């Protein structure tokens, strides 16, 4: 599995709609709204490097309001924290 961290510049007035459109893509596992130079960060996970071209310039960059992307491909994962458990507040049904 290949993981890419995609930094995304968007039209600021459309961040929620753009984030939802990106999050709906099959290869996107999370989308974060962030402060700083970029507006969104998307975590993209694909099977092959060639699949990145389909997802990032082929889909993410074509979403209306996306102004640009900067992609970083992860070499290794050094931590495998279970984010759901890390942010759980302990409420059980």
Biopython code that builds the backbone (N, CA, C, O; Angstrom):
import numpy as np
from Bio.PDB.StructureBuilder import StructureBuilder

atoms = [
    (1, "UNK", "N", (0.842, -1.173, 0.000)),
    (1, "UNK", "CA", (0.000, 0.000, 0.000)),
    (1, "UNK", "C", (0.891, 1.242, 0.000)),
    (1, "UNK", "O", (1.851, 1.322, 0.767)),
    (2, "UNK", "N", (0.576, 2.192, -0.848)),
    (2, "UNK", "CA", (1.319, 3.445, -0.952)),
    (2, "UNK", "C", (0.468, 4.549, -0.340)),
    (2, "UNK", "O", (-0.714, 4.691, -0.655)),
    (3, "UNK", "N", (1.091, 5.327, 0.542)),
    (3, "UNK", "CA", (0.400, 6.443, 1.178)),
    (3, "UNK", "C", (0.990, 7.743, 0.676)),
    (3, "UNK", "O", (2.207, 7.926, 0.661)),
    (4, "UNK", "N", (0.101, 8.656, 0.259)),
    (4, "UNK", "CA", (0.524, 9.990, -0.153)),
    (4, "UNK", "C", (-0.206, 11.009, 0.709)),
    (4, "UNK", "O", (-1.403, 10.882, 0.967)),
    (5, "UNK", "N", (0.532, 12.018, 1.146)),
    (5, "UNK", "CA", (-0.030, 13.134, 1.889)),
    (5, "UNK", "C", (-0.159, 14.265, 0.884)),
    (5, "UNK", "O", (0.839, 14.731, 0.334)),
    (6, "UNK", "N", (-1.390, 14.709, 0.644)),
    (6, "UNK", "CA", (-1.642, 15.709, -0.389)),
    (6, "UNK", "C", (-2.066, 17.013, 0.270)),
    (6, "UNK", "O", (-3.119, 17.087, 0.904)),
    (7, "UNK", "N", (-1.233, 18.045, 0.113)),
    (7, "UNK", "CA", (-1.533, 19.375, 0.625)),
    (7, "UNK", "C", (-2.303, 20.105, -0.468)),
    (7, "UNK", "O", (-1.883, 20.115, -1.625)),
    (8, "UNK", "N", (-3.428, 20.717, -0.106)),
    (8, "UNK", "CA", (-4.345, 21.243, -1.116)),
    (8, "UNK", "C", (-4.693, 22.701, -0.837)),
    (8, "UNK", "O", (-5.114, 23.044, 0.268)),
    (9, "UNK", "N", (-4.515, 23.563, -1.850)),
    (9, "UNK", "CA", (-4.978, 24.955, -1.807)),
    (9, "UNK", "C", (-6.343, 24.988, -2.459)),
    (9, "UNK", "O", (-6.560, 24.380, -3.507)),
    (10, "UNK", "N", (-7.280, 25.716, -1.822)),
    (10, "UNK", "CA", (-8.645, 25.767, -2.335)),
    (10, "UNK", "C", (-9.185, 27.189, -2.305)),
    (10, "UNK", "O", (-8.554, 28.106, -1.780)),
    (11, "UNK", "N", (-10.357, 27.342, -2.876)),
    (11, "UNK", "CA", (-11.125, 28.564, -2.695)),
    (11, "UNK", "C", (-11.594, 28.547, -1.242)),
    (11, "UNK", "O", (-12.325, 27.645, -0.836)),
    (12, "UNK", "N", (-11.182, 29.527, -0.470)),
    (12, "UNK", "CA", (-11.440, 29.528, 0.967)),
    (12, "UNK", "C", (-12.935, 29.483, 1.289)),
    (12, "UNK", "O", (-13.331, 28.873, 2.282)),
    (13, "UNK", "N", (-13.747, 30.106, 0.482)),
    (13, "UNK", "CA", (-15.184, 30.146, 0.763)),
    (13, "UNK", "C", (-15.884, 28.818, 0.483)),
    (13, "UNK", "O", (-17.075, 28.680, 0.764)),
    (14, "UNK", "N", (-15.162, 27.836, -0.069)),
    (14, "UNK", "CA", (-15.777, 26.549, -0.412)),
    (14, "UNK", "C", (-15.086, 25.360, 0.258)),
    (14, "UNK", "O", (-15.272, 24.219, -0.163)),
    (15, "UNK", "N", (-14.295, 25.619, 1.290)),
    (15, "UNK", "CA", (-13.523, 24.547, 1.924)),
    (15, "UNK", "C", (-14.390, 23.362, 2.347)),
    (15, "UNK", "O", (-14.028, 22.231, 2.025)),
    (16, "UNK", "N", (-15.508, 23.548, 3.047)),
    (16, "UNK", "CA", (-16.289, 22.362, 3.466)),
    (16, "UNK", "C", (-16.788, 21.516, 2.299)),
    (16, "UNK", "O", (-16.715, 20.289, 2.355)),
    (17, "UNK", "N", (-17.291, 22.149, 1.250)),
    (17, "UNK", "CA", (-17.799, 21.398, 0.096)),
    (17, "UNK", "C", (-16.677, 20.676, -0.634)),
    (17, "UNK", "O", (-16.839, 19.530, -1.054)),
    (18, "UNK", "N", (-15.552, 21.339, -0.782)),
    (18, "UNK", "CA", (-14.403, 20.720, -1.453)),
    (18, "UNK", "C", (-13.888, 19.543, -0.631)),
    (18, "UNK", "O", (-13.587, 18.483, -1.181)),
    (19, "UNK", "N", (-13.786, 19.725, 0.680)),
    (19, "UNK", "CA", (-13.315, 18.650, 1.560)),
    (19, "UNK", "C", (-14.232, 17.437, 1.468)),
    (19, "UNK", "O", (-13.754, 16.304, 1.424)),
    (20, "UNK", "N", (-15.529, 17.657, 1.440)),
    (20, "UNK", "CA", (-16.472, 16.542, 1.329)),
    (20, "UNK", "C", (-16.334, 15.824, -0.006)),
    (20, "UNK", "O", (-16.413, 14.597, -0.063)),
    (21, "UNK", "N", (-16.127, 16.582, -1.079)),
    (21, "UNK", "CA", (-15.942, 15.958, -2.403)),
    (21, "UNK", "C", (-14.681, 15.108, -2.437)),
    (21, "UNK", "O", (-14.679, 14.013, -3.002)),
    (22, "UNK", "N", (-13.610, 15.610, -1.834)),
    (22, "UNK", "CA", (-12.352, 14.859, -1.800)),
    (22, "UNK", "C", (-12.507, 13.620, -0.929)),
    (22, "UNK", "O", (-12.058, 12.537, -1.304)),
    (23, "UNK", "N", (-13.138, 13.771, 0.230)),
    (23, "UNK", "CA", (-13.315, 12.641, 1.154)),
    (23, "UNK", "C", (-14.158, 11.531, 0.545)),
    (23, "UNK", "O", (-14.031, 10.373, 0.941)),
    (24, "UNK", "N", (-15.012, 11.865, -0.406)),
    (24, "UNK", "CA", (-15.874, 10.865, -1.053)),
    (24, "UNK", "C", (-15.128, 9.998, -2.063)),
    (24, "UNK", "O", (-15.665, 8.982, -2.503)),
    (25, "UNK", "N", (-13.914, 10.367, -2.440)),
    (25, "UNK", "CA", (-13.142, 9.586, -3.405)),
    (25, "UNK", "C", (-12.672, 8.277, -2.773)),
    (25, "UNK", "O", (-12.289, 8.248, -1.604)),
    (26, "UNK", "N", (-12.703, 7.207, -3.544)),
    (26, "UNK", "CA", (-12.376, 5.871, -3.032)),
    (26, "UNK", "C", (-11.013, 5.757, -2.360)),
    (26, "UNK", "O", (-10.903, 5.104, -1.322)),
    (27, "UNK", "N", (-9.988, 6.361, -2.909)),
    (27, "UNK", "CA", (-8.635, 6.187, -2.390)),
    (27, "UNK", "C", (-8.273, 7.162, -1.280)),
    (27, "UNK", "O", (-7.155, 7.124, -0.766)),
    (28, "UNK", "N", (-9.187, 8.019, -0.909)),
    (28, "UNK", "CA", (-8.928, 9.016, 0.137)),
    (28, "UNK", "C", (-9.460, 8.490, 1.463)),
    (28, "UNK", "O", (-10.648, 8.193, 1.591)),
    (29, "UNK", "N", (-8.569, 8.377, 2.456)),
    (29, "UNK", "CA", (-8.993, 7.846, 3.757)),
    (29, "UNK", "C", (-9.401, 8.942, 4.735)),
    (29, "UNK", "O", (-10.302, 8.731, 5.546)),
    (30, "UNK", "N", (-8.754, 10.114, 4.675)),
    (30, "UNK", "CA", (-9.083, 11.235, 5.551)),
    (30, "UNK", "C", (-8.825, 12.534, 4.825)),
    (30, "UNK", "O", (-7.992, 12.610, 3.922)),
    (31, "UNK", "N", (-9.560, 13.559, 5.237)),
    (31, "UNK", "CA", (-9.305, 14.928, 4.780)),
    (31, "UNK", "C", (-9.352, 15.812, 6.016)),
    (31, "UNK", "O", (-10.296, 15.745, 6.803)),
    (32, "UNK", "N", (-8.324, 16.643, 6.179)),
    (32, "UNK", "CA", (-8.232, 17.539, 7.325)),
    (32, "UNK", "C", (-8.272, 18.984, 6.859)),
    (32, "UNK", "O", (-7.591, 19.343, 5.898)),
    (33, "UNK", "N", (-9.050, 19.806, 7.516)),
    (33, "UNK", "CA", (-9.011, 21.247, 7.316)),
    (33, "UNK", "C", (-7.921, 21.762, 8.249)),
    (33, "UNK", "O", (-7.923, 21.449, 9.440)),
    (34, "UNK", "N", (-6.984, 22.554, 7.710)),
    (34, "UNK", "CA", (-5.814, 22.965, 8.497)),
    (34, "UNK", "C", (-5.533, 24.461, 8.357)),
    (34, "UNK", "O", (-6.059, 25.130, 7.468)),
    (35, "UNK", "N", (-4.697, 24.962, 9.251)),
    (35, "UNK", "CA", (-4.227, 26.336, 9.152)),
    (35, "UNK", "C", (-2.908, 26.334, 8.396)),
    (35, "UNK", "O", (-2.278, 25.289, 8.232)),
    (36, "UNK", "N", (-2.497, 27.498, 7.940)),
    (36, "UNK", "CA", (-1.206, 27.611, 7.274)),
    (36, "UNK", "C", (-1.345, 27.879, 5.792)),
    (36, "UNK", "O", (-2.372, 28.378, 5.334)),
    (37, "UNK", "N", (-0.316, 27.548, 5.050)),
    (37, "UNK", "CA", (-0.252, 27.817, 3.619)),
    (37, "UNK", "C", (-1.311, 27.062, 2.833)),
    (37, "UNK", "O", (-1.836, 27.570, 1.842)),
    (38, "UNK", "N", (-1.625, 25.855, 3.272)),
    (38, "UNK", "CA", (-2.611, 25.030, 2.583)),
    (38, "UNK", "C", (-3.919, 25.018, 3.369)),
    (38, "UNK", "O", (-3.936, 25.302, 4.567)),
    (39, "UNK", "N", (-5.003, 24.689, 2.690)),
    (39, "UNK", "CA", (-6.321, 24.695, 3.316)),
    (39, "UNK", "C", (-6.769, 23.320, 3.769)),
    (39, "UNK", "O", (-7.470, 23.185, 4.772)),
    (40, "UNK", "N", (-6.361, 22.292, 3.021)),
    (40, "UNK", "CA", (-6.756, 20.907, 3.317)),
    (40, "UNK", "C", (-5.551, 19.984, 3.188)),
    (40, "UNK", "O", (-4.615, 20.258, 2.436)),
    (41, "UNK", "N", (-5.592, 18.896, 3.927)),
    (41, "UNK", "CA", (-4.621, 17.816, 3.757)),
    (41, "UNK", "C", (-5.418, 16.534, 3.578)),
    (41, "UNK", "O", (-6.283, 16.213, 4.392)),
    (42, "UNK", "N", (-5.124, 15.805, 2.512)),
    (42, "UNK", "CA", (-5.794, 14.535, 2.244)),
    (42, "UNK", "C", (-4.792, 13.398, 2.344)),
    (42, "UNK", "O", (-3.656, 13.508, 1.881)),
    (43, "UNK", "N", (-5.227, 12.307, 2.953)),
    (43, "UNK", "CA", (-4.431, 11.092, 3.010)),
    (43, "UNK", "C", (-4.951, 10.178, 1.911)),
    (43, "UNK", "O", (-6.113, 9.769, 1.920)),
    (44, "UNK", "N", (-4.073, 9.865, 0.966)),
    (44, "UNK", "CA", (-4.448, 9.024, -0.176)),
    (44, "UNK", "C", (-3.694, 7.706, -0.060)),
    (44, "UNK", "O", (-2.480, 7.687, 0.142)),
    (45, "UNK", "N", (-4.424, 6.613, -0.190)),
    (45, "UNK", "CA", (-3.807, 5.285, -0.122)),
    (45, "UNK", "C", (-4.183, 4.502, -1.375)),
    (45, "UNK", "O", (-5.360, 4.306, -1.677)),
    (46, "UNK", "N", (-3.151, 4.059, -2.100)),
    (46, "UNK", "CA", (-3.350, 3.319, -3.350)),
    (46, "UNK", "C", (-2.440, 2.092, -3.373)),
    (46, "UNK", "O", (-1.524, 1.976, -2.559)),
    (47, "UNK", "N", (-2.696, 1.190, -4.299)),
    (47, "UNK", "CA", (-1.894, -0.040, -4.407)),
    (47, "UNK", "C", (-0.598, 0.173, -5.182)),
    (47, "UNK", "O", (0.421, -0.433, -4.850)),
    (48, "UNK", "N", (-0.616, 1.030, -6.217)),
    (48, "UNK", "CA", (0.551, 1.221, -7.073)),
    (48, "UNK", "C", (0.809, 2.713, -7.271)),
    (48, "UNK", "O", (-0.109, 3.530, -7.191)),
    (49, "UNK", "N", (2.073, 3.057, -7.532)),
    (49, "UNK", "CA", (2.419, 4.463, -7.781)),
    (49, "UNK", "C", (1.607, 5.052, -8.931)),
    (49, "UNK", "O", (1.207, 6.215, -8.884)),
    (50, "UNK", "N", (1.367, 4.249, -9.955)),
    (50, "UNK", "CA", (0.621, 4.738, -11.118)),
    (50, "UNK", "C", (-0.793, 5.183, -10.734)),
    (50, "UNK", "O", (-1.369, 6.056, -11.383)),
    (51, "UNK", "N", (-1.344, 4.587, -9.688)),
    (51, "UNK", "CA", (-2.685, 4.943, -9.236)),
    (51, "UNK", "C", (-2.742, 6.362, -8.673)),
    (51, "UNK", "O", (-3.805, 6.983, -8.658)),
    (52, "UNK", "N", (-1.604, 6.875, -8.210)),
    (52, "UNK", "CA", (-1.576, 8.252, -7.704)),
    (52, "UNK", "C", (-1.962, 9.248, -8.790)),
    (52, "UNK", "O", (-2.630, 10.245, -8.515)),
    (53, "UNK", "N", (-1.543, 8.977, -10.023)),
    (53, "UNK", "CA", (-1.875, 9.870, -11.139)),
    (53, "UNK", "C", (-3.379, 9.891, -11.396)),
    (53, "UNK", "O", (-3.935, 10.921, -11.776)),
    (54, "UNK", "N", (-4.020, 8.774, -11.191)),
    (54, "UNK", "CA", (-5.468, 8.708, -11.374)),
    (54, "UNK", "C", (-6.193, 9.516, -10.295)),
    (54, "UNK", "O", (-7.170, 10.209, -10.579)),
    (55, "UNK", "N", (-5.710, 9.422, -9.066)),
    (55, "UNK", "CA", (-6.401, 10.059, -7.941)),
    (55, "UNK", "C", (-6.079, 11.549, -7.816)),
    (55, "UNK", "O", (-6.993, 12.362, -7.683)),
    (56, "UNK", "N", (-4.806, 11.917, -7.855)),
    (56, "UNK", "CA", (-4.444, 13.300, -7.536)),
    (56, "UNK", "C", (-4.694, 14.239, -8.721)),
    (56, "UNK", "O", (-5.597, 15.071, -8.637)),
    (57, "UNK", "N", (-3.938, 14.147, -9.818)),
    (57, "UNK", "CA", (-4.280, 15.048, -10.929)),
    (57, "UNK", "C", (-5.563, 14.639, -11.646)),
    (57, "UNK", "O", (-6.242, 15.481, -12.235)),
    (58, "UNK", "N", (-5.897, 13.345, -11.599)),
    (58, "UNK", "CA", (-7.072, 12.857, -12.315)),
    (58, "UNK", "C", (-8.395, 13.153, -11.650)),
    (58, "UNK", "O", (-9.408, 13.305, -12.334)),
    (59, "UNK", "N", (-8.410, 13.239, -10.324)),
    (59, "UNK", "CA", (-9.678, 13.472, -9.616)),
    (59, "UNK", "C", (-9.616, 14.684, -8.682)),
    (59, "UNK", "O", (-10.412, 15.613, -8.820)),
    (60, "UNK", "N", (-8.670, 14.677, -7.728)),
    (60, "UNK", "CA", (-8.621, 15.766, -6.744)),
    (60, "UNK", "C", (-8.446, 17.115, -7.428)),
    (60, "UNK", "O", (-9.187, 18.055, -7.139)),
    (61, "UNK", "N", (-7.487, 17.222, -8.320)),
    (61, "UNK", "CA", (-7.202, 18.514, -8.971)),
    (61, "UNK", "C", (-8.340, 19.004, -9.857)),
    (61, "UNK", "O", (-8.403, 20.191, -10.178)),
    (62, "UNK", "N", (-9.235, 18.114, -10.253)),
    (62, "UNK", "CA", (-10.344, 18.501, -11.122)),
    (62, "UNK", "C", (-11.604, 18.906, -10.363)),
    (62, "UNK", "O", (-12.593, 19.310, -10.975)),
    (63, "UNK", "N", (-11.574, 18.800, -9.049)),
    (63, "UNK", "CA", (-12.732, 19.224, -8.251)),
    (63, "UNK", "C", (-12.811, 20.745, -8.292)),
    (63, "UNK", "O", (-11.821, 21.421, -8.013)),
    (64, "UNK", "N", (-13.976, 21.290, -8.635)),
    (64, "UNK", "CA", (-14.110, 22.751, -8.690)),
    (64, "UNK", "C", (-13.731, 23.393, -7.359)),
    (64, "UNK", "O", (-14.214, 22.994, -6.300)),
    (65, "UNK", "N", (-12.851, 24.403, -7.435)),
    (65, "UNK", "CA", (-12.390, 25.096, -6.241)),
    (65, "UNK", "C", (-11.006, 24.686, -5.789)),
    (65, "UNK", "O", (-10.382, 25.397, -5.002)),
    (66, "UNK", "N", (-10.501, 23.535, -6.275)),
    (66, "UNK", "CA", (-9.129, 23.129, -5.960)),
    (66, "UNK", "C", (-8.197, 23.960, -6.824)),
    (66, "UNK", "O", (-8.286, 23.930, -8.052)),
    (67, "UNK", "N", (-7.302, 24.700, -6.183)),
    (67, "UNK", "CA", (-6.395, 25.596, -6.894)),
    (67, "UNK", "C", (-5.011, 25.012, -7.117)),
    (67, "UNK", "O", (-4.290, 25.451, -8.013)),
    (68, "UNK", "N", (-4.632, 24.030, -6.315)),
    (68, "UNK", "CA", (-3.330, 23.408, -6.482)),
    (68, "UNK", "C", (-3.075, 22.373, -5.407)),
    (68, "UNK", "O", (-3.713, 22.378, -4.354)),
    (69, "UNK", "N", (-2.124, 21.476, -5.688)),
    (69, "UNK", "CA", (-1.767, 20.430, -4.740)),
    (69, "UNK", "C", (-0.250, 20.311, -4.636)),
    (69, "UNK", "O", (0.485, 20.698, -5.545)),
    (70, "UNK", "N", (0.195, 19.772, -3.520)),
    (70, "UNK", "CA", (1.597, 19.456, -3.285)),
    (70, "UNK", "C", (1.597, 18.077, -2.646)),
    (70, "UNK", "O", (1.081, 17.910, -1.541)),
    (71, "UNK", "N", (2.169, 17.082, -3.326)),
    (71, "UNK", "CA", (2.060, 15.695, -2.894)),
    (71, "UNK", "C", (3.370, 15.188, -2.311)),
    (71, "UNK", "O", (4.446, 15.415, -2.864)),
    (72, "UNK", "N", (3.254, 14.495, -1.179)),
    (72, "UNK", "CA", (4.399, 13.881, -0.505)),
    (72, "UNK", "C", (4.102, 12.396, -0.346)),
    (72, "UNK", "O", (3.107, 12.022, 0.275)),
    (73, "UNK", "N", (4.965, 11.547, -0.906)),
    (73, "UNK", "CA", (4.779, 10.102, -0.819)),
    (73, "UNK", "C", (5.541, 9.586, 0.394)),
    (73, "UNK", "O", (6.724, 9.880, 0.570)),
    (74, "UNK", "N", (4.851, 8.817, 1.227)),
    (74, "UNK", "CA", (5.469, 8.266, 2.436)),
    (74, "UNK", "C", (6.324, 7.054, 2.077)),
    (74, "UNK", "O", (5.908, 6.199, 1.295)),
    (75, "UNK", "N", (7.524, 6.990, 2.655)),
    (75, "UNK", "CA", (8.396, 5.837, 2.467)),
    (75, "UNK", "C", (8.066, 4.737, 3.463)),
    (75, "UNK", "O", (7.939, 3.568, 3.098)),
    (76, "UNK", "N", (7.929, 5.127, 4.734)),
    (76, "UNK", "CA", (7.670, 4.175, 5.810)),
    (76, "UNK", "C", (6.701, 4.775, 6.808)),
    (76, "UNK", "O", (6.580, 5.994, 6.934)),
    (77, "UNK", "N", (6.009, 3.881, 7.521)),
    (77, "UNK", "CA", (5.177, 4.289, 8.643)),
    (77, "UNK", "C", (5.882, 3.841, 9.907)),
    (77, "UNK", "O", (6.190, 2.659, 10.062)),
    (78, "UNK", "N", (6.140, 4.771, 10.810)),
    (78, "UNK", "CA", (6.836, 4.443, 12.047)),
    (78, "UNK", "C", (5.892, 4.296, 13.231)),
    (78, "UNK", "O", (6.305, 3.832, 14.294)),
    (79, "UNK", "N", (4.647, 4.680, 13.067)),
    (79, "UNK", "CA", (3.673, 4.567, 14.140)),
    (79, "UNK", "C", (2.351, 4.095, 13.546)),
    (79, "UNK", "O", (1.927, 4.565, 12.491)),
    (80, "UNK", "N", (1.728, 3.186, 14.220)),
    (80, "UNK", "CA", (0.455, 2.679, 13.725)),
    (80, "UNK", "C", (-0.602, 2.843, 14.797)),
    (80, "UNK", "O", (-1.297, 1.885, 15.137)),
    (81, "UNK", "N", (-0.731, 4.035, 15.327)),
    (81, "UNK", "CA", (-1.721, 4.307, 16.364)),
    (81, "UNK", "C", (-3.119, 4.130, 15.806)),
    (81, "UNK", "O", (-3.394, 4.470, 14.656)),
    (82, "UNK", "N", (-3.972, 3.607, 16.615)),
    (82, "UNK", "CA", (-5.379, 3.481, 16.271)),
    (82, "UNK", "C", (-6.027, 4.813, 16.634)),
    (82, "UNK", "O", (-6.347, 5.049, 17.799)),
    (83, "UNK", "N", (-6.222, 5.684, 15.643)),
    (83, "UNK", "CA", (-6.734, 7.020, 15.907)),
    (83, "UNK", "C", (-8.112, 6.996, 16.535)),
    (83, "UNK", "O", (-8.419, 7.842, 17.374)),
    (84, "UNK", "N", (-8.944, 6.052, 16.152)),
    (84, "UNK", "CA", (-10.285, 5.984, 16.738)),
    (84, "UNK", "C", (-10.191, 5.743, 18.243)),
    (84, "UNK", "O", (-10.908, 6.373, 19.019)),
    (85, "UNK", "N", (-9.320, 4.844, 18.651)),
    (85, "UNK", "CA", (-9.141, 4.569, 20.075)),
    (85, "UNK", "C", (-8.474, 5.753, 20.773)),
    (85, "UNK", "O", (-8.806, 6.067, 21.917)),
    (86, "UNK", "N", (-7.538, 6.409, 20.092)),
    (86, "UNK", "CA", (-6.835, 7.537, 20.691)),
    (86, "UNK", "C", (-7.766, 8.696, 20.995)),
    (86, "UNK", "O", (-7.562, 9.411, 21.976)),
    (87, "UNK", "N", (-8.779, 8.890, 20.175)),
    (87, "UNK", "CA", (-9.698, 10.004, 20.362)),
    (87, "UNK", "C", (-11.009, 9.581, 21.012)),
    (87, "UNK", "O", (-11.918, 10.397, 21.169)),
    (88, "UNK", "N", (-11.109, 8.326, 21.386)),
    (88, "UNK", "CA", (-12.326, 7.833, 22.030)),
    (88, "UNK", "C", (-12.465, 8.461, 23.406)),
    (88, "UNK", "O", (-11.483, 8.612, 24.133)),
    (89, "UNK", "N", (-13.692, 8.826, 23.757)),
    (89, "UNK", "CA", (-13.919, 9.404, 25.080)),
    (89, "UNK", "C", (-14.503, 8.368, 26.037)),
    (89, "UNK", "O", (-14.914, 8.704, 27.148)),
    (90, "UNK", "N", (-14.538, 7.115, 25.606)),
    (90, "UNK", "CA", (-14.936, 6.029, 26.477)),
    (90, "UNK", "C", (-16.428, 5.832, 26.651)),
    (90, "UNK", "O", (-16.854, 5.206, 27.622)),
    (91, "UNK", "N", (-17.218, 6.342, 25.750)),
    (91, "UNK", "CA", (-18.664, 6.145, 25.836)),
    (91, "UNK", "C", (-19.038, 4.841, 25.162)),
    (91, "UNK", "O", (-18.799, 4.667, 23.967)),
    (92, "UNK", "N", (-19.609, 3.944, 25.897)),
    (92, "UNK", "CA", (-20.060, 2.659, 25.346)),
    (92, "UNK", "C", (-21.575, 2.606, 25.380)),
    (92, "UNK", "O", (-22.205, 3.106, 26.312)),
    (93, "UNK", "N", (-22.157, 1.992, 24.350)),
    (93, "UNK", "CA", (-23.619, 1.832, 24.312)),
    (93, "UNK", "C", (-24.038, 0.608, 25.072)),
    (93, "UNK", "O", (-25.229, 0.309, 25.151)),
]
sb = StructureBuilder()
sb.init_structure("model")
sb.init_model(0)
sb.init_chain("A")
sb.init_seg("    ")
for serial, (resi, resn, name, xyz) in enumerate(atoms, 1):
    if name == "N":
        sb.init_residue(resn, " ", resi, " ")
    sb.init_atom(name, np.array(xyz, "f"), 0.0, 1.0, " ", f" {name:<3s}", serial, name[0])
structure = sb.get_structure()
